Each structure stands twice: as structure tokens, then as C-alpha cells.
Amino acid sequence: MIINDKLYGEFILDPVLEELILSEPVQRLKGIHQGGASFLVNEKWSETRFDHSVGVMLLIRKLGGSLEEQIAGLLHDVSHTAFSHVIDFVFDNKEEDYHEKIYSSVVKNSEIPTILATFNYNYEDLVLDDSKWTLLEQPAPELCADRVDYTLRDMYTYGIISLDEVQDFLKDILVIEGKMYLQNIEVAEWFVETYYKEVIDFFMDPLNVYAYDMLAKTLKRSLEKNILNVNDFLKRDGELLNKIKASNDKELLSLLRKLNSDVEVIEDRENYELHRKNKLRMIDPSILKDGDLISASRLSEKVRILGEVAYEKATRGMYVKIISN
């Protein structure tokens, strides 16, 4: 299998990766939107968990990560439910980690262990402990393939950054003892600014907040009315929408109609109808300078201020007034 990724280029894949990509758990991710409810109010917000998962795998490979870590990267999101993080708002899960809580069960009860065993891998060794995969995951505020890919992929796809900027950033990455660092403070400043455009400006866009809130209400009521059950969330976005529509429930259909591309909302801290706080997501990558790893915020006033502004916005949350829906 040959994959040509819009960010990372062309790669010939190992047979085990090809088998996993063609498996149902990974193919299902083509029907799971990365932005949750966003695509229902803006069709351009259409990136999928499949795009991101393949991207993480390829970024790990580009940075010299092992085949085993590439497998872990490809599979790291297979337990994401329909509409991604919307389920966290359905269940009031403030850590936004519902998919992580069910990860082990989803993988175990899929075809993934059998595929991996065919290639002499034990699935428990590869995918149930990501602490060994230091390119794939790092605690915030450091860089990791997961955090880097969703930022670059979304912001490039939505026209915020250019491919040249992406390539310049990728060229600056250093891998030391299996972890990602940067070499130039100017590149770090660019990525920090780009990251906050993703997790603050995009995630907390008033239209995004509205879409999440309205879809979470719809899904919660669908569960209460036994039109959906928890297992349905391991299907694709479209399957859940079709099941709700097929119920012909007037209340649910009315809620769904309010999720459309003509919705108008604004930020209004005084006269708001919705208020939402997201999980706090901060970034402060380390820079290799004179043989030492130093946090970008210690080298750059710009990074420090960007972090303070992002923290204030994230902890305040977004106040949304609905103009029309």
C-alpha cells in the first residue's frame, strides 16, 4: 500500500500497517469527524479521525519511530465514539477522556489482536501502554505526534497555515531519546501561536460551542428515550443521525434542525445563552539551546504572553448568544 499524505508526503507501508488500515475498527474512523459536531454547522470542518490517525502514524515514521510505535500511533484513536468528544459533554465527562476509558475494551473485542498476532505481535504490548511510545504521547505542555498532527492537519485544511509553514516546522524538529524538541525559538513561537488558534480559536469558536451543546442535548435525549443506546456510539456519525431521524421523534427532529449551516451566534459575556469550558490544553515546547533543553516560554516573551492569554480564555470559557438557528 502506498499512501500520499497532504502534510508528510508519500510512503510505502509495511504489510501489518496495511492490514490494520483496512480493518473495520480503523475504517470506521472515516465516519468519525475530528471536530465532533462542527461539520453539522460548517461543512468545511470535515477532517476525520481516520485522517488524523494515519497522519500520526506517518509523522512517527517520518521522525524515525519504530514500526511498533507507528502501529500504536495508527490505533491510538480507534475507540473514539461517534462525534468524537461530543460524548464527553453527553456524559458530563470534564476530563474529555471517555475514549481512553473504553480503549482497552474496544481493542480487545475487535479484530485488531488477531491481525497483530498474524504478524507475531501481542496487542497488549503494543497498544495498551502508551507510556513507552514517547513520540506518540507526551504530557502537556511538550510536543508529541498526536498533538502536532491534529494541530497542523486542522489548521492547514481550514486555511490558517500554509504547507510551506508546515514543512519549515517539520524540518526544525529534533528527536532526542525518543522525544520531540525544536531547535529555533522562532519556529516554537509559530507553533505555539498555531496551536492556540486550534485549541482556543477553533475549539472555542462560538459556532463550535453551539454545535457541541445542541448535539449533546440531542444525543442525551435520544439515550433517555431509548432511541439510542451506549453501544450505538461505536458506530459512525451518520449511522447515529440516521437512527435518530428514523425514530420520527418530533422533539429530536426539532433539535437536529437547529444544527445547520445558517446558524448565527456571537460571543456575548453579558447576554449569553450558552457557556462552555473545554479541557485545558497548553503548549510550551522545549528548545535545544547550547546543549540544554529550555522551555520556549523562558526564551520568548511572545510564547509566555500567548500562554497567559490562552490560559485566561480557556479558564473563562466561551459565552455564546444565539442570533438565529
Rosetta blueprint (number, residue, H / E / L):
1 M L
2 I E
3 I E
4 N E
5 D E
6 K L
7 L L
8 Y L
9 G E
10 E E
11 F E
12 I E
13 L L
14 D L
15 P H
16 V H
17 L H
18 E H
19 E H
20 L H
21 I H
22 L L
23 S L
24 E H
25 P H
26 V H
27 Q H
28 R H
29 L H
30 K H
31 G H
32 I L
33 H E
34 Q L
35 G L
36 G L
37 A L
38 S H
39 F H
40 L H
41 V L
42 N L
43 E L
44 K L
45 W L
46 S L
47 E L
48 T E
49 R H
50 F H
51 D H
52 H H
53 S H
54 V H
55 G H
56 V H
57 M H
58 L H
59 L H
60 I H
61 R H
62 K H
63 L L
64 G L
65 G L
66 S L
67 L H
68 E H
69 E H
70 Q H
71 I H
72 A H
73 G H
74 L H
75 L H
76 H L
77 D L
78 V L
79 S L
80 H L
81 T L
82 A L
83 F L
84 S L
85 H L
86 V H
87 I H
88 D H
89 F H
90 V H
91 F L
92 D L
93 N L
94 K L
95 E L
96 E L
97 D L
98 Y H
99 H H
100 E H
101 K H
102 I L
103 Y H
104 S H
105 S H
106 V H
107 V H
108 K H
109 N L
110 S L
111 E L
112 I H
113 P H
114 T H
115 I H
116 L H
117 A H
118 T H
119 F L
120 N L
121 Y L
122 N L
123 Y H
124 E H
125 D H
126 L H
127 V H
128 L L
129 D L
130 D H
131 S H
132 K H
133 W L
134 T L
135 L L
136 L L
137 E L
138 Q L
139 P L
140 A L
141 P L
142 E L
143 L L
144 C L
145 A H
146 D H
147 R H
148 V H
149 D H
150 Y H
151 T H
152 L H
153 R H
154 D H
155 M H
156 Y H
157 T H
158 Y L
159 G L
160 I L
161 I L
162 S L
163 L H
164 D H
165 E H
166 V H
167 Q H
168 D H
169 F H
170 L H
171 K H
172 D H
173 I E
174 L E
175 V E
176 I E
177 E L
178 G L
179 K E
180 M E
181 Y E
182 L E
183 Q L
184 N L
185 I H
186 E H
187 V H
188 A H
189 E H
190 W H
191 F H
192 V H
193 E H
194 T H
195 Y H
196 Y H
197 K H
198 E H
199 V H
200 I H
201 D H
202 F H
203 F L
204 M L
205 D L
206 P H
207 L H
208 N H
209 V H
210 Y H
211 A H
212 Y H
213 D H
214 M H
215 L H
216 A H
217 K H
218 T H
219 L H
220 K H
221 R H
222 S H
223 L H
224 E H
225 K L
226 N L
227 I L
228 L L
229 N L
230 V H
231 N H
232 D H
233 F H
234 L H
235 K L
236 R L
237 D H
238 G H
239 E H
240 L H
241 L H
242 N H
243 K H
244 I H
245 K H
246 A H
247 S H
248 N L
249 D L
250 K H
251 E H
252 L H
253 L H
254 S H
255 L H
256 L H
257 R H
258 K L
259 L L
260 N L
261 S L
262 D L
263 V L
264 E E
265 V E
266 I E
267 E E
268 D L
269 R L
270 E L
271 N L
272 Y L
273 E L
274 L E
275 H E
276 R E
277 K L
278 N L
279 K L
280 L L
281 R L
282 M L
283 I L
284 D L
285 P L
286 S E
287 I E
288 L E
289 K E
290 D L
291 G L
292 D E
293 L E
294 I E
295 S E
296 A H
297 S H
298 R H
299 L H
300 S L
301 E H
302 K H
303 V H
304 R H
305 I H
306 L H
307 G H
308 E H
309 V H
310 A H
311 Y H
312 E H
313 K H
314 A H
315 T H
316 R H
317 G L
318 M E
319 Y E
320 V E
321 K E
322 I E
323 I E
324 S E
325 N L
